[in-house]
Every structure is written in C-alpha cells, then in structure tokens.
Amino acid sequence: MTVFPYLSTLGAPYSEALDRDPDALVEADRRLRFAADSLVEWTIEHIAEVSRAHGAVPVFVALDEVADPPAFPVRSVQDAAASGFLVFNLFDIMAGAGQNFATHRGMGYHPNAAGYRLVAERLADLIRGTDRAAPGKSGATDEARSNAITPN
C-alpha cells in the first residue's frame, strides 16, 4: 500500500532520468521539496504507530551539531510530540559550549569525546527522569511524557 501514491509516480521517472542524466537529481530534489514536510510527518506518525503496536514507547531525540539552538521551532520535533513520542529536546545542550565540546568534520562542528559525554549524561538523566538541567533547559516536555505513558 502506498500512502503517498504520487511518490511512486515520481520515483520511476526520476530513477530512469538519473540513469540518463545525473544532473536530474537537482530537478528531483526541487520537486520533492514540496512533499518533504508531509512525508516526514507521515513517517514520524508511522514510526509511532508501529512502535506502539509492538509494545514500545516511541522516543525522539532532537540533537544537532555543535551550535546554538534553532531560533524557530523545529517542525519534526513538533510532529514527534504530536504523534505521541517521548521527546528529548537536546538542541540547547551545546549552547555556549564553543570549541570545548566540538571538532570540525567537513560540513560543520560535531561533538568531540567531551561533547558526546555531555550528551550521554544528559540523555541518561532524562531517561531516568532526574534531569539535572536548569528549568527550561533540555528535556522531555510534560506533553511528550504524558503521550508516551498514555497510549493514544
């Protein structure tokens, strides 16, 4: 069953076009951008449904490279919370950390060993429910916790 039937009609022509013209990927990317938000939202919802059907609690860890947190809400985080995921928002974990927790790898700054240790400790605290972060800092929202505990 194809939930996004239009994607199956897009896929074959793009696959064939890429065989003939590798630059067609640019066109494929341009066209698929229109469906990206819907596709990600559906994927998140589907993961939550399948997880719960198997008796698991869906968990979403929001983590970016070493940078300041996003200035605007991130749609996938909102979609995950709305779908009943237990959301651990760690976007702010590296705020102000600077190079102490980072290493430059090609396309950006990523956690070094100390950075990954910080992430692991915060995530472990959140999983145990003993978040040591200051109020308003990284953590699972009350809504996400209740969604995860109470099956939808």
Summary of the structure (lengths in Angstrom):
residues: 152
radius of gyration: 18.9
end to end distance: 23.3
largest distance: 55.7
contacts: 386
relative contact order: 0.12
helix: 54%
strand: 11%
